[in-house]
Amino acid sequence: MTSGRPLTYSAISSYSRVEILNRIQRKPQRTVADIVTATALHPNTVREHLQRLIDDGYVVAETEHRTTRGRPRVLYSAADGQSTFSAVQQRKVKDAAQRGDLMRRVLPGAPPELEPDALHQVDALVEDLIDAGFDPIVDETNLTVDLTPCAQAEAQAEHRDVLCAVHLGLMQAVLAQAGGPLALDGMRTSCDPRDCVIQLMFASQRG
């Protein structure tokens, strides 16, 4: 499945943004000062990276509610599609579902194996992965998403754990935002860091 849209420079193609997003995913409501301390990046650089992540729907900003005097801080959290929502992310999910429905109407093929809500989750996930620079192959029967070869893992081998954690968090957020029965089960392990197969599951099967 392809989106039919021009390729764009991914917000998470920069490892600095990946590192910032990883820290925000692990602990929400971070300030610029928090991130500067954790990453040693210049405050203006952090602000630029955060704005790019906000523009792509990965991060949301909110103004701190204060009951004392002083300028309220801006707090940054990852858009997880459950407790924190991004209007950009919501629009992306809706647009992906519409494009997916259109493609299934005009392209011949076997009837889909998944129900519409699950299909829309897959539509949103595939488009987000394409935007991130992947070429996903979906197996609706086995509920897998094959991202092999993972060029990002090879190029940033020393940061593979952080990259994988961020990408898995983003995938779960997309599935949650799209709404439906599917959830992220995890990534299949492999001795080859370029191999990346994501396992989905029906949320009702969680123990």
Salt bridges, closest charged atoms under 4 A:
GLU19 OE2 - ARG23 NH2 3.46
ASP56 OD1 - ARG52 NE 3.55
GLU64 OE2 - ARG73 NH2 2.83
ASP101 OD1 - ARG104 NH2 3.10
ASP101 OD1 - HIS120 NE2 2.97
ASP123 OD2 - ARG104 NH2 2.69
GLU127 OE1 - ARG5 NH2 3.16
GLU127 OE1 - ARG99 NH2 2.75
ASP131 OD1 - ARG5 NH2 3.46
GLU158 OE2 - HIS159 NE2 3.67
ASP192 OD2 - ARG194 NH2 3.04
